[in-house]
Amino acid sequence: KQSLENIFHWSVDFQPTVVLIKERQHFQKIAGTDIIVAFAVPQKNTMVIDYSRMHTSPFTLETTLKHELCHLLLHHHIDKVNLPKWLDEGVCQWASDGIAEVIMDYNRSILPQAILSGRYYRMRALADRFPRDKKSLQLAYAQSKSFVDYVGREFGKDSILGLLNSLRHGLSFDAAIAENFSVSFAELEKRWLDHMRKKTTW
């Protein structure tokens, strides 16, 4: 809680419900997938965690709680219609220090392979929902984190916080981009792809 408040300078002024599921199969049935280890339900200020995985590297209860609480915090302050799914997920990975702590059997080569082959997702295709199959879902997570990381490196941490604060104050996503960056979202995405192609080719 304190860590997230320090990052975003927003108050966690709500009390979340944490549901720990002891049996892996029970969690999978609830989650509808065997790929993730936790999920948040913002409408109910609830996070559901597969507790059976919390003692298996790299998963820890602290990191998982931080990641899911981040989702609740974003949705508590930002209207869902203004918060693209990829931005929600990318920011929470950025704030909780990683992707491997969220998703099972993460393949670190999946994003470089997708960039080189041209089989990546346009970011707007990930605005409302993520794909369900394992490989596609891993790619969606990886792209989300990579894009937010890129923006943070190129424009600074404050640019991410500025974007989120604009969304918090009711601006649409495109209006928030225009307010905080000197380029359009299309140009921002193009720069990220160019960066990834150069990095991957090298």
C-alpha positions as CSV (number, residue, x, y, z in Angstrom):
1,K,0.0,0.0,0.0
2,Q,2.7,2.5,1.0
3,S,4.8,1.6,-2.0
4,L,2.0,2.3,-4.4
5,E,1.1,5.5,-2.7
6,N,4.7,6.6,-3.0
7,I,4.8,5.8,-6.7
8,F,1.5,7.3,-7.8
9,H,1.0,9.9,-5.0
10,W,-2.6,8.7,-4.8
11,S,-4.2,7.6,-1.6
12,V,-5.4,4.0,-1.3
13,D,-8.5,5.2,0.5
14,F,-10.4,2.0,0.2
15,Q,-10.2,-1.4,1.9
16,P,-9.8,-4.3,-0.6
17,T,-10.9,-7.8,0.0
18,V,-8.2,-10.4,-0.5
19,V,-9.4,-14.0,-1.4
20,L,-6.7,-16.6,-1.1
21,I,-7.5,-19.9,-3.0
22,K,-5.6,-22.8,-1.4
23,E,-6.2,-25.4,-4.2
24,R,-4.8,-24.7,-7.7
25,Q,-7.6,-26.5,-9.6
26,H,-10.2,-24.4,-7.7
27,F,-8.4,-21.2,-8.6
28,Q,-8.2,-22.2,-12.3
29,K,-11.9,-22.9,-12.3
30,I,-12.7,-19.5,-11.0
31,A,-10.1,-17.7,-13.2
32,G,-11.1,-19.6,-16.3
33,T,-7.4,-20.1,-17.2
34,D,-4.3,-21.9,-15.9
35,I,-2.0,-19.1,-17.1
36,I,-2.3,-16.5,-14.4
37,V,-1.8,-16.7,-10.6
38,A,-4.1,-13.8,-9.6
39,F,-6.7,-11.4,-10.8
40,A,-8.5,-8.3,-9.6
41,V,-12.2,-7.5,-9.6
42,P,-12.3,-3.7,-9.5
43,Q,-16.1,-3.5,-9.2
44,K,-15.9,-5.3,-5.9
45,N,-12.5,-4.0,-4.7
46,T,-11.4,-7.6,-4.6
47,M,-8.2,-9.5,-5.5
48,V,-8.2,-13.3,-5.9
49,I,-4.9,-15.1,-5.5
50,D,-3.8,-18.7,-6.2
51,Y,-2.2,-19.2,-2.8
52,S,-0.8,-22.6,-3.9
53,R,1.7,-20.8,-6.2
54,M,2.9,-18.2,-3.7
55,H,5.8,-20.4,-2.4
56,T,7.0,-21.3,-5.9
57,S,9.6,-19.0,-7.5
58,P,9.3,-16.3,-8.8
59,F,5.9,-15.8,-7.2
60,T,5.6,-14.1,-3.8
61,L,2.5,-13.0,-2.0
62,E,3.9,-9.5,-1.5
63,T,4.6,-8.9,-5.2
64,T,1.3,-10.4,-6.2
65,L,-0.6,-8.3,-3.7
66,K,1.2,-5.2,-4.9
67,H,0.3,-6.0,-8.6
68,E,-3.4,-6.7,-7.9
69,L,-3.7,-3.7,-5.6
70,C,-2.3,-1.5,-8.3
71,H,-5.2,-2.6,-10.6
72,L,-7.7,-1.7,-7.9
73,L,-6.0,1.6,-7.3
74,L,-6.1,2.6,-11.0
75,H,-9.7,1.6,-11.4
76,H,-10.6,3.4,-8.2
77,H,-9.4,6.6,-9.6
78,I,-9.9,6.3,-13.4
79,D,-13.1,5.5,-15.2
80,K,-12.8,2.1,-17.0
81,V,-13.7,3.7,-20.4
82,N,-10.7,5.9,-20.2
83,L,-8.2,3.2,-19.2
84,P,-7.1,0.9,-22.0
85,K,-6.5,-2.7,-20.9
86,W,-2.9,-2.7,-22.1
87,L,-2.2,0.5,-20.1
88,D,-3.8,-0.9,-17.0
89,E,-1.7,-4.1,-17.2
90,G,1.5,-2.4,-18.4
91,V,1.4,0.2,-15.5
92,C,0.8,-2.5,-12.9
93,Q,3.7,-4.6,-14.2
94,W,5.9,-1.4,-14.2
95,A,4.9,-0.6,-10.7
96,S,5.3,-4.1,-9.3
97,D,8.6,-4.7,-11.0
98,G,7.9,-7.4,-13.5
99,I,5.9,-9.8,-15.7
100,A,7.2,-13.1,-14.5
101,E,5.5,-12.6,-11.2
102,V,2.1,-12.4,-12.9
103,I,1.9,-15.1,-15.5
104,M,2.9,-18.8,-15.6
105,D,5.8,-20.1,-17.7
106,Y,6.6,-16.7,-19.1
107,N,8.6,-17.0,-22.4
108,R,11.0,-14.0,-22.5
109,S,11.7,-14.5,-26.2
110,I,8.0,-14.1,-27.2
111,L,8.1,-10.4,-27.8
112,P,11.3,-10.2,-29.8
113,Q,10.1,-13.0,-32.0
114,A,6.8,-11.2,-32.6
115,I,8.5,-8.0,-33.4
116,L,10.9,-9.6,-35.9
117,S,8.1,-11.6,-37.6
118,G,5.6,-8.7,-37.6
119,R,3.1,-10.8,-35.6
120,Y,2.7,-8.4,-32.7
121,Y,-0.6,-6.7,-31.7
122,R,-1.4,-3.1,-32.5
123,M,-1.8,-1.5,-29.1
124,R,-5.4,-0.4,-29.8
125,A,-6.3,-4.0,-30.4
126,L,-5.5,-4.6,-26.7
127,A,-7.5,-1.7,-25.4
128,D,-10.7,-3.6,-24.4
129,R,-9.5,-7.2,-23.7
130,F,-6.6,-9.6,-24.0
131,P,-6.6,-12.8,-26.0
132,R,-7.2,-16.1,-24.0
133,D,-4.8,-18.6,-25.4
134,K,-1.4,-18.9,-23.7
135,K,1.0,-17.6,-26.3
136,S,-1.2,-14.7,-27.3
137,L,-1.9,-13.7,-23.7
138,Q,1.8,-13.8,-22.9
139,L,2.5,-11.6,-25.9
140,A,-0.2,-9.1,-24.8
141,Y,1.4,-8.9,-21.3
142,A,4.8,-8.5,-22.7
143,Q,3.8,-5.8,-25.1
144,S,2.0,-3.9,-22.4
145,K,5.0,-3.9,-20.1
146,S,7.4,-3.1,-22.9
147,F,5.4,-0.1,-24.1
148,V,5.0,1.4,-20.6
149,D,8.7,0.8,-19.9
150,Y,9.6,2.5,-23.2
151,V,7.5,5.6,-22.4
152,G,9.0,5.8,-18.9
153,R,12.6,5.6,-20.3
154,E,12.0,8.1,-23.2
155,F,9.9,10.6,-21.4
156,G,10.5,10.0,-17.8
157,K,8.5,8.5,-14.9
158,D,6.5,11.8,-14.6
159,S,5.2,11.3,-18.1
160,I,3.4,8.1,-17.0
161,L,2.1,9.7,-13.9
162,G,1.0,12.8,-15.9
163,L,-0.9,10.5,-18.3
164,L,-2.7,8.7,-15.5
165,N,-3.6,11.9,-13.8
166,S,-5.1,13.3,-17.0
167,L,-7.2,10.1,-17.2
168,R,-8.1,10.5,-13.6
169,H,-9.5,13.9,-14.2
170,G,-11.8,12.6,-16.9
171,L,-9.9,13.1,-20.2
172,S,-10.2,10.5,-22.9
173,F,-7.1,8.4,-23.7
174,D,-6.3,10.3,-26.9
175,A,-6.9,13.7,-25.2
176,A,-4.6,12.6,-22.3
177,I,-1.9,11.6,-24.8
178,A,-2.1,15.0,-26.5
179,E,-1.9,16.8,-23.2
180,N,1.2,14.9,-21.9
181,F,3.2,14.2,-25.1
182,S,4.3,16.2,-28.1
183,V,3.3,13.4,-30.4
184,S,0.2,11.4,-31.3
185,F,-0.4,8.0,-30.0
186,A,0.2,6.5,-33.5
187,E,3.6,8.2,-33.5
188,L,4.4,7.0,-30.0
189,E,3.6,3.5,-31.0
190,K,5.7,3.8,-34.1
191,R,8.7,5.0,-32.1
192,W,8.3,2.1,-29.6
193,L,8.2,-0.4,-32.6
194,D,11.3,1.2,-34.2
195,H,13.1,1.0,-30.8
196,M,12.1,-2.7,-30.4
197,R,13.2,-3.6,-33.9
198,K,16.6,-2.0,-33.5
199,K,17.0,-3.6,-30.1
200,T,15.9,-7.0,-31.2
201,T,17.9,-7.0,-34.5
202,W,21.1,-5.9,-32.6
